[in-house]
């Protein structure tokens, strides 16, 4: 008997990645509310229905964005975190900027590392991108460690780069290219 097609775009032994859907709003926002202490002051994912619908809509409908949910296979596919590729530029640049967050119940279990590896492979494979960049506030040790663990290299420092939590924040720039993964 044939196996049903995977519901994931890519998978590892413990996680699979798939695109956002509007139907994920209830689970995503509940996980975001449970994870406020973990996320802040670095990240502010939507924690209500209308905010999620607007957020997911941009990831679903805007061709310069791609959103991926990292799903735990041992949790029936429950959402462990999310990874977005923003500012996708085609042509000679073939690049995008990554943003990500783990949910509290999955933090520190290596699932985001597996998920980020899958997203990078998908970006350099089917999406045909050449370069991905992560911009991280230097004091966000967990995010810096994830970028480093997934093979991104530190390329520089940008003062007052992004407006986060009411102020312009300094960021480190981490990047990886398709050649670095070969």
C-alpha positions as CSV (number, residue, x, y, z in Angstrom):
1,X,0.0,0.0,0.0
2,X,1.5,3.5,-0.9
3,X,2.4,5.9,1.9
4,X,0.4,9.1,2.0
5,X,2.3,12.2,0.9
6,X,4.1,14.0,3.7
7,X,2.3,17.1,5.0
8,X,5.7,18.7,5.4
9,X,7.9,20.6,2.9
10,X,10.9,19.0,4.5
11,X,11.5,16.9,7.6
12,X,14.1,15.6,10.0
13,X,13.7,12.8,12.5
14,X,12.0,15.1,15.1
15,X,10.5,18.0,13.2
16,X,8.9,19.0,9.9
17,X,8.4,22.4,8.4
18,X,5.3,23.6,6.6
19,X,3.8,26.9,5.5
20,X,1.5,29.0,7.8
21,X,-2.2,28.7,7.3
22,X,-5.0,30.9,8.6
23,X,-6.3,27.8,10.5
24,X,-3.1,27.7,12.7
25,X,-4.2,30.9,14.4
26,X,-5.6,29.4,17.6
27,X,-2.6,27.2,18.3
28,X,0.0,29.8,17.3
29,X,-1.5,32.6,19.4
30,X,-1.9,30.3,22.5
31,X,1.8,29.3,22.1
32,X,2.7,33.0,21.7
33,X,0.9,34.0,24.9
34,X,2.5,31.1,26.8
35,X,6.0,32.3,25.5
36,X,5.9,36.0,26.3
37,X,8.6,35.7,29.0
38,X,10.9,33.8,26.6
39,X,10.3,36.2,23.7
40,X,10.5,39.6,25.2
41,X,12.3,42.0,24.8
42,X,13.5,40.4,21.5
43,X,10.4,39.3,19.7
44,X,6.6,40.1,19.7
45,X,4.7,37.5,17.7
46,X,1.0,38.0,17.4
47,X,-1.0,36.7,20.3
48,X,-4.6,37.5,19.2
49,X,-6.8,36.4,16.4
50,X,-6.9,39.6,14.3
51,X,-3.1,40.2,14.7
52,X,-2.4,36.6,13.7
53,X,-4.7,36.9,10.6
54,X,-2.8,40.0,9.5
55,X,0.6,38.4,10.2
56,X,-0.2,35.1,8.5
57,X,-1.8,37.0,5.6
58,X,1.4,38.8,4.8
59,X,3.4,35.5,4.9
60,X,0.9,33.7,2.8
61,X,0.1,36.4,0.2
62,X,3.2,38.5,-0.1
63,X,5.7,37.0,-2.6
64,X,8.6,38.8,-0.8
65,X,7.9,36.7,2.3
66,X,7.7,33.0,3.2
67,X,6.6,31.7,6.6
68,X,7.4,28.3,8.0
69,X,6.1,26.5,11.1
70,X,8.4,24.2,12.8
71,X,6.3,21.2,13.9
72,X,7.2,18.6,16.5
73,X,6.6,15.1,15.1
74,X,6.4,13.6,18.6
75,X,3.6,16.1,19.5
76,X,1.3,15.1,16.7
77,X,2.7,18.0,14.6
78,X,2.2,20.7,17.2
79,X,3.8,24.0,16.5
80,X,7.3,24.2,18.2
81,X,8.3,27.5,16.6
82,X,8.4,29.6,13.4
83,X,10.9,30.8,10.9
84,X,10.2,33.5,8.3
85,X,12.1,34.6,5.3
86,X,11.5,38.3,4.8
87,X,12.6,40.8,2.1
88,X,13.1,38.1,-0.5
89,X,14.8,39.6,-3.5
90,X,15.2,37.7,-6.7
91,X,17.4,38.5,-9.8
92,X,21.1,38.9,-9.2
93,X,20.7,39.1,-5.4
94,X,18.6,35.9,-4.7
95,X,18.5,36.7,-1.0
96,X,16.3,36.9,2.1
97,X,16.4,37.9,5.7
98,X,15.4,35.3,8.4
99,X,13.5,35.9,11.6
100,X,12.6,33.1,14.0
101,X,11.3,32.2,17.4
102,X,10.8,29.0,19.5
103,X,7.8,28.5,21.7
104,X,8.5,28.0,25.4
105,X,7.4,24.4,25.5
106,X,10.0,23.5,22.8
107,X,12.8,25.9,23.8
108,X,16.2,24.4,24.4
109,X,15.3,21.0,22.9
110,X,17.2,21.5,19.5
111,X,14.0,21.6,17.5
112,X,14.7,25.1,16.1
113,X,18.2,24.0,15.0
114,X,16.6,21.1,13.1
115,X,13.9,23.4,11.7
116,X,16.4,26.1,10.7
117,X,18.5,23.6,8.9
118,X,15.4,22.4,7.0
119,X,14.4,26.0,6.1
120,X,17.9,26.8,4.9
121,X,17.9,23.7,2.7
122,X,14.5,24.6,1.4
123,X,15.5,28.1,0.6
124,X,18.7,27.0,-1.2
125,X,16.8,24.2,-2.9
126,X,13.3,24.7,-4.2
127,X,13.2,28.5,-3.5
128,X,16.5,28.9,-5.4
129,X,17.9,31.5,-3.1
130,X,21.7,32.0,-2.8
131,X,22.1,33.9,0.5
132,X,20.2,34.2,3.8
133,X,20.9,36.7,6.6
134,X,19.9,36.8,10.2
135,X,20.0,40.1,12.2
136,X,20.3,39.5,15.9
137,X,20.5,41.8,18.9
138,X,23.9,41.0,20.4
139,X,22.5,40.2,23.9
140,X,20.1,37.6,22.5
141,X,22.4,34.7,23.4
142,X,20.0,32.0,22.3
143,X,19.4,33.5,18.9
144,X,23.2,34.1,18.3
145,X,23.9,30.4,19.4
146,X,21.3,29.2,16.9
147,X,22.7,31.2,14.0
148,X,26.2,29.9,14.8
149,X,25.1,26.3,15.3
150,X,23.5,26.3,11.8
151,X,26.6,27.5,10.1
152,X,25.9,31.2,9.7
153,X,29.0,33.4,9.9
154,X,29.2,36.8,11.7
155,X,29.6,39.4,9.0
156,X,29.2,42.7,10.9
157,X,27.5,45.0,13.3
158,X,24.8,47.5,12.5
159,X,24.1,50.2,15.1
160,X,20.4,51.3,15.4
161,X,19.4,48.8,12.7
162,X,15.8,47.8,13.6
163,X,13.0,49.4,15.7
164,X,12.2,46.8,18.4
165,X,10.3,47.3,21.6
166,X,10.1,51.1,21.2
167,X,13.7,51.9,20.3
168,X,16.2,51.5,17.5
169,X,18.4,48.5,18.4
170,X,21.9,47.4,17.4
171,X,22.2,44.1,15.6
172,X,24.8,41.7,14.5
173,X,24.5,40.5,10.9
174,X,25.0,36.7,10.4
175,X,24.8,35.1,6.9
176,X,25.1,31.9,5.0
177,X,25.3,31.2,1.3
178,X,24.5,28.2,-0.8
179,X,28.2,27.5,-1.2
180,X,28.7,27.3,2.5
181,X,26.2,24.5,2.7
182,X,27.6,22.5,-0.2
